[in-house]
């Protein structure tokens, strides 16, 4: 089962991830919110839309913008609505 790990802590775990462009998108209800802090960062993907970010924080260590999601994805990316993906040092293990 895929799980996202930062600083030795499991941040998310689900056997219902969707893989897009090599990233596992976890259902939002499989993500532990106590390890996420809102970020003001946003980027735009030409086909998915505007991404928003969370910092991932465990025991004072921070992966700035280590989690991302698309609050209003394009029609082409509708399957990743209400899902979160990880990067910037947050490991996804299968």
Number of C-alpha atoms within 10 A of each C-alpha: 9 16 21 23 18 23 17 11 14 17 24 24 21 18 12 13 20 17 12 12 6 7 14 24 25 26 20 16 13 17 20 12 13 10 18 20 15 12 16 9 13 13 12 11 11 8 11 16 17 16 16 20 23 22 21 29 19 17 9 8 11 17 20 17 21 21 23 21 22 24 15 16 19 17 11 10 14 12 13 24 17 16 20 26 26 26 18 13 14 21 17 19 11 11
